[in-house]
Structures are given as C-alpha cells and as structure tokens.
Amino acid sequence: MNISCCYLSHGHINGMAEALLSAGAGLVSVYDPDERKVEKFMRKFPNARVASSYEEVLQDEKVDIVLLASIYSKRAEHAIAALESGKHVFVDKPACTTIEDLERIRAAQRREGRKFGVYYSEHINVASSIRAGELVAEGRIGKVVEVTLLAPHKLRENTREDWFFRKESYGGIITDIGSHQIEQLLFFSGSSDARILTSTVGNFNNPHHPEFEDYGSLVLRLSSGATGYMRVDWYTPESFPVFGDGRLIILGTEGYIEVRKYHDISTGERDSLYLVNGEGTHHEVCTGKVKKRFFADFLSDCENGTEISMKQDYVFKVMEIALRAESEADVEGK
Amino acid sequence: MNISCCYLSHGHINGMAEALLSAGAGLVSVYDPDERKVEKFMRKFPNARVASSYEEVLQDEKVDIVLLASIYSKRAEHAIAALESGKHVFVDKPACTTIEDLERIRAAQRREGRKFGVYYSEHINVASSIRAGELVAEGRIGKVVEVTLLAPHKLRENTREDWFFRKESYGGIITDIGSHQIEQLLFFSGSSDARILTSTVGNFNNPHHPEFEDYGSLVLRLSSGATGYMRVDWYTPESFPVFGDGRLIILGTEGYIEVRKYHDISTGERDSLYLVNGEGTHHEVCTGKVKKRFFADFLSDCENGTEISMKQDYVFKVMEIALRAESEADVEGK
C-alpha cells in the first residue's frame, strides 16, 4: 500500500508516516500549500515526490492511502475529498471538530467503502500502553473497574500557529488531546460505547488566548460497566524532559497497572510499567519489547477490507464521544 | 484537655488517641459494651480507666473531649449525647451516614457551642499530605487547577464485622472513605464548598455482600474554580505491603505535586513526594519532617473556642458533600 502525506499542520504527520513506512507501506508524495512545511518534511523523507496540488494527489492512481494532518477544522473536508476519490484515509487526531463534520465523514466512508483511520498515537504508538493491554487481556488484574488517564502536555506556545488557539479551528481540548484518552478509556475497559457522566474544560493560565482551553477532564460510564476518568492539560513546564508525564492507571478487581508512558519521574525511564497484583509488584520497561501491530494491521485492513486494526464504528464512536463531551462541558476559569 | 475513648468499632480509635495524647491531652477512660474491644484497647493504653457505661463517661467532669469510633450509623447519636453533656467530640470519619443525622449534629453543635472534630486521617495524620499543602501554599506549582486522589484499600474481609457490609450501618463507600478524599479536594484547592458534577458507586467484586460498595468516584467543581477527582476502592491485594497505594496529585498552572502516601511502588518509601516545576523534578521523603499541627490545634480550639485546626462549617461541609454524592451516585456493577 502506498501513501501520500498531505496538509502538514501538525508534526504528528512524521510519526504517522514513519509508522506506516516501517509497517511496509511505500511513500509516493507529499503536499502542503506552504512550501516551508514541505521542505521540512522532505528533510526527513527525501524520497517523497512533491505534489503541486491536493487534487493531483487524489487523482494519482499510485496513492492508496492519504495521510492528513491539516488544521483540525479542515480535516473533514480533506478526508471526505480523499474518500470520494477512492482513497483510504489515515488522519491525525482529532479527525474533525464538529458533530456535523463527523456525520459527513461517516456518510462518505459508508458510501465509498474505504477505510478511515485515526492516529490515536498515545495508545497505538506507545509500547507501554500496548503492553498494558496485553496484561489486561491475560487477566493479570482481574476484571477492569476503572481506567484513569492523566495527559499533561507542554504548550510550547511560540511553536504554535494562530489557528491552534481559536476554538473554531482547533475544536477544544477534549476534542483534541481528549480524543486520544477517550479511545484508551474504551480500549482498556473492553468497551465499544460510553455514557458521559460529566465533562469540564477551562482556561486557567492563558487569558491572552481567550478561546483556548488549557484544561479538560471527563468521566465516562463505559459500556463494560467500568468507569473512566481522564484529564488533559497544557501546563507541563518547558524544562520537563519530555512533552508530558502521561499516565495510564488501570484498576482491576485483583490488582492494577500503572504506566508512566514517556518519563518515569522516579527512574527517568520511558515506557515504565508497574503491575501490582496478588503476586507482588512487577516493574518492566517496555520500549522495543512489544509489537506495534496497529500499523501493519491498518495496511492489511485497507488492502483486504478487514477490521483488525480497529473497527470502523469504534473509530467514529471515539470522536463522537469527544465532540459531545466537549460541547456539553462545564466551563470554569475563563 | 482530657479525653475518653468510646465505642471502639474501628481501629482508627488508636490513631486518634495516640495523636491527641502526643499533642498533650490526658487519657481518662475507655468505654465499649464489648469487653474484648476494651481489653484490646487497654493493651495499647494501659492507663485508661474502664467506664461501665457511656453515661458514666458523659457525666465525668474530668472528660473534656469524647473520642468516638462507633458503628458508623451510631456515631450521630453518640456525638449528640456527648455535645449535650457539654463535651467536645472528636469522631472517626465518617461522622454520620445520613443528611438528617448531619443536620441533627450541626444543630446540637451550634446549640451547645462545643467543638465537633472529624478524624480525616489521610490528610491530617500523613506527613507527605501535610508537606504537599505547604508546597502549594508557597506557590511552588502556581494556581491549583485540579486535585486528584486515588485511594485504594485492602478489604481484609475476615477482620470486618457484619455491619461493615450493610448499607444502613456503613453508609456507602463515598460516605466512608470518600469523605477523607473530599476533605482533601477542598483543602488542597483552598475551597470551602463544591458542586458535585458526578458521582458513581458500584459493587464489582463482592456479590456475596449485595449492599456493599467496593468502588466509588466523583468529580467536584470546587469553589476555588479548580476541579477535583477522587476514586476509592477495596481491591488492594492482601499481599501489598501497606493498606493501599494512596496517591495525591495536585496539578497547578506552573507544575504539579505527586504524593505516594504509604508506599512508593518505585522506591518502597513511605511519604514519598515529587514536586515537578520549572526548576526540575524534586523528590523528598517527608516522614518525621513536618509537624502534624492539627492535633495540638484541635486541643487548643477546644480549650479556647478558636477555629485554627479546621473551621467548624468546613468540617460539616465535607460530610454534607460526601452524603449528597453518595445518595446521588450513578450505580453500576451490582
């Protein structure tokens, strides 16, 4: 399967391309209206051909999958155009910023029968997250009762373009980095749906960006019966060694798992996982020790029409919950 | 100030007595209708006189403060009788199990002008919790945006009496161990009140105790504007080195604090505190390094009519929020 990388407004495009290339895809082309973004991309991926328009990519028969990292509010339009050109789509999260756009994508995906994948990287591209899923599946903590996610991020304000701070174009903090977490709340509890019990957003530290939200949280009643809590924020100090001290805590009836995804503040390790159950406390560093199956599975799903990487309904359901939680949120701090 | 320890249904009575004796109180007497409970208490506190009835304690002019660790649903009745006999009261959490009982205690406290204290031990008797409060007060993490508490506990089922599993007598998991956490959500955010955004309870692992709740969680919109999340559960494996891996995480606009109160699964330390801010990551073990001021302050409050240990309204507000969150909770897993 061959890919083209289009609309490079978020650096995630690099991780998306690397992961699919490592899984066996070929890189055909790259497109962005901003030449500097294309030049930056070409430094990492010098073999890509530069397309002169998005239309050219969509007409290119060699392209099977279009990768998108557009300004968030433009992703739906770009994705639908790709689906309608017979391409599969792999889009950075969030896939879109409104329920109406989500419904348009859903309709286009059903009509065209192509795959629509979303890059929920904090799960599918993090070894310790994947390892946690394996341990849960092995029954090592009994039945999952609660999943908790703390997802702090560095703002790096001077690297962000203006659209990143306007609600219409970035969609809100739960839509954006919250959708990552919602996917994990569903996944680790074995759920396909959820009721939103509460959601909150606020702007506590960025009054100069009045439409920006720097904090969000929510509680879900997951369809498995478990409870899910997640918090997202943009307060991580610039000096912190990684982009954020992301944590995943899965509470089961017979034990729990804690994942310190990117930097364990006790040990300095990446992908640091703790398993506590009746057999004691077990610690492991997961980097390089698990297979990141999503990417090969997604290529195979595109090729064969299967649903092994993620079910299509599930991909949409995650965004639906995120968009609803965002629009219903209790607002404070503005 | 002299104390008497009455109704010894929870082992917290020992910690309550020890803390007040260390702060300068004298121990006058002990009372429980169950002789075995009195004998067990006397092994730790051999200088206590055994009272033959609760009435005898209440009539004893040498007793200034009555300490209570009754069956939870009996605490209100015992506390009100003590207040009406002119005694100050220091009761284990939860102070009571119904809103009606809380209102009766409130009325008695106001009428009699005595102190009514509650032993929120996970804050006032834990060095690392107290230290976290000092760091917040020093502004080390900026403005507090979220307080998160994870409070897992060992059930130790064979040590519990039947009343512990009956809703009428134990009051529910948010009423019980939740009230500890609610006090901390208020304290660490500098709040005096809160709106309940959601609360949940469930029985996921104890179907043989159908009225028992082994899981609870809630989200508060605190009066400071911050958000508070807490989770309580009874799933900690018996083999875990302490009663539970209690965590306190305080997120500020300029950093965060994580407290691993009783056992740091990375280092094995008690009272392990991490402070992360623009100056880096700082780790300290707090045992023995802070003053547990509450107890001397409470004795002084009783003696002088001050409100230094905790404001009386605040003590009641915590229980009010706990009881309302319990009664409104979304129920799953039964």
Interface residues (C-beta under 8 A of the other chain):
Chain A: G142 K143 V145 E146 T148 L150 P152 L197 T198 T200 G202 F204 N205 Y215 S217 V219 R221 G225 T227 Y229 R231 D233 Y235 P237 E238 S239 F240 D245 I249 L251 G252 T253 E254 G255 Y256 E258 D264 I265 S266 T267 Y274 V276 N277 G278 E279 G280 T281 H283 D330 E332 G333
Chain B: G142 K143 V145 E146 T148 L150 P152 L197 T198 T200 G202 F204 N205 Y215 S217 V219 R221 G225 T227 Y229 R231 D233 Y235 P237 E238 S239 F240 D245 I249 L251 G252 T253 E254 G255 Y256 E258 D264 I265 S266 T267 Y274 V276 N277 G278 E279 G280 T281 H283 D330 E332 G333
